[in-house]
Amino acid sequence: MATKATVYKVNLQIADIDRGYYQDHHVTLAQHPSETDSRMMLRLLAFAMNASDTLEFSKGMCVEDEPELWEKSLIGDIDLWIDFGQSDEKWIRKACGRAKQVQLFTYGGRSVPIWWQQNEQHFNRYQNLKVWNIPEGAVKEMGELVSRSMKLQYNISEGQVWLSNDDASVLIEPECLKE
């Protein structure tokens, strides 16, 4: 019997001073059985950094042709495509061809610089691509904040993100590899 996804209820309070965005979001998030807590929290971070009324989680890991997080226009065009990991050039080309803007959130510590060195030249062709690297320590600390029902505050200012709950806080300093 296959293991089912774990469902989380998350209340997000987002104060993004850099974008002038202040909003609360209530999301239901499914964690795929193969997904770690840290990776799930990375998806929430990407949501907070790009939050809007129309940004939503897709079926992502379960559907091959969809990003994990996206924003669509009223006519169904993909305005923002957000994905995670160390994607190859073929996948990035496909995403950049389908969406107005693409963001890739990488993580993985020491393997990221090697992956970036191998792909930077290819990725520089895509004008609508932005690549973020989230430091390994911050990814691990975010994973420690997971509980079935979460109340999280994201305070974003000058490129830094403070993530906190009632018990702890994490400083996240995303590194922009490609603007």
C-alpha positions in Angstrom: 0.0 0.0 0.0 1.4 3.4 -1.0 2.0 6.0 1.7 -0.3 9.0 1.4 0.7 12.7 1.6 0.7 14.4 4.9 -1.5 17.5 5.0 -0.5 20.6 6.9 -2.6 23.7 7.8 -0.5 26.8 7.7 -1.3 30.3 8.7 1.3 32.7 7.2 1.7 36.3 8.3 3.8 38.0 5.6 5.4 41.4 6.1 7.5 42.1 3.0 9.0 45.5 3.4 11.0 45.2 0.2 7.8 44.8 -1.9 5.4 46.7 0.3 3.3 43.5 0.8 1.5 42.9 4.1 -1.0 40.0 4.1 -2.1 36.9 6.0 -2.5 33.7 4.0 -4.2 30.4 5.1 -2.9 27.5 3.1 -3.4 23.8 3.1 -0.2 22.1 2.0 0.3 18.5 1.1 3.7 17.0 1.8 4.6 14.2 -0.7 5.8 11.0 1.1 9.3 11.4 -0.4 9.6 15.1 0.5 11.5 16.1 3.6 10.3 18.7 6.1 13.0 21.0 5.1 12.0 20.9 1.4 8.4 21.6 2.3 9.5 24.6 4.3 11.5 25.8 1.3 8.2 25.8 -0.7 6.6 27.9 2.0 9.6 30.3 1.9 9.2 30.7 -1.9 5.5 31.3 -1.4 6.3 34.1 1.2 8.9 35.7 -1.0 6.5 35.9 -4.0 3.2 36.1 -2.1 0.1 37.5 -3.9 -3.6 36.8 -4.0 -3.2 34.6 -7.0 -0.1 32.6 -6.1 -0.9 29.0 -5.4 0.5 25.5 -4.9 0.0 23.2 -7.8 0.0 19.4 -7.8 3.7 19.8 -8.4 5.6 16.7 -7.6 2.8 14.5 -8.8 2.3 16.2 -12.2 5.2 16.3 -14.7 4.3 19.4 -16.7 3.5 21.8 -13.8 5.7 23.8 -11.4 5.2 23.3 -7.7 4.1 26.8 -7.2 2.6 29.1 -9.8 0.6 32.3 -10.5 -1.8 32.3 -13.5 -3.5 35.1 -15.2 -7.3 35.2 -15.5 -7.0 33.8 -19.0 -4.8 30.9 -17.9 -1.4 32.2 -18.9 1.4 31.3 -16.4 2.8 34.6 -15.1 5.1 33.0 -12.5 6.6 29.5 -12.5 8.5 28.5 -9.3 10.4 25.2 -9.0 12.9 23.7 -6.6 16.2 21.8 -6.7 19.0 21.6 -9.2 17.1 21.5 -12.5 18.7 20.7 -15.8 18.8 23.1 -18.8 16.0 21.2 -20.6 13.6 21.6 -17.8 14.5 25.3 -17.4 14.1 25.9 -21.2 10.6 24.4 -21.0 9.6 26.5 -18.0 10.9 29.7 -19.5 9.0 29.0 -22.7 5.7 28.5 -20.9 5.9 31.3 -18.3 6.5 35.0 -18.2 8.8 34.7 -15.2 10.5 31.6 -13.8 12.2 31.3 -10.4 14.3 28.4 -9.3 15.1 27.8 -5.6 18.2 25.7 -5.2 19.4 24.1 -2.0 21.8 21.4 -1.1 24.9 23.0 0.4 28.2 22.1 -1.3 26.6 20.6 -4.4 25.1 23.9 -5.5 28.3 25.7 -6.6 29.3 22.7 -8.7 25.8 22.5 -10.3 25.8 26.3 -10.9 29.3 26.2 -12.5 28.0 23.5 -14.9 24.8 25.4 -15.8 25.4 29.1 -15.4 26.3 29.7 -19.0 23.2 27.8 -20.3 20.9 29.6 -17.9 22.2 33.1 -18.8 20.3 32.8 -22.1 17.0 33.0 -20.3 16.0 36.6 -19.6 12.9 35.6 -17.6 14.8 33.3 -15.2 15.8 34.1 -11.6 17.9 31.6 -9.6 18.0 31.6 -5.8 20.3 29.6 -3.5 19.1 29.0 0.0 21.9 28.3 2.5 22.0 24.7 3.8 22.0 25.7 7.4 18.8 27.8 7.0 17.1 25.0 5.1 17.8 22.6 8.0 16.6 25.1 10.6 13.4 25.7 8.7 12.7 22.0 8.8 12.9 22.0 12.6 9.9 24.4 12.7 7.5 21.9 11.2 4.3 20.9 13.0 0.9 19.7 11.7 -0.7 23.1 12.3 1.7 26.0 11.9 1.5 29.7 12.5 4.5 31.3 10.8 5.6 34.9 10.4 7.8 36.0 7.5 9.5 39.4 7.8 11.3 40.3 4.7 13.6 43.3 4.5 16.7 44.2 2.5 16.9 40.7 1.0 16.8 39.0 4.4 14.0 36.8 5.6 13.2 36.3 9.3 11.0 33.2 9.7 9.5 32.7 13.2 6.8 30.8 15.1 5.9 31.0 18.8 9.1 29.2 19.8 11.9 29.9 17.5 13.2 32.1 14.6 15.4 31.5 11.6 17.4 34.0 9.6 17.4 33.2 5.9 19.7 35.1 3.6 18.8 33.9 0.0 21.6 34.3 -2.4 20.6 35.5 -5.9 22.7 33.5 -8.4 20.9 35.0 -11.4 18.8 38.1 -11.5 
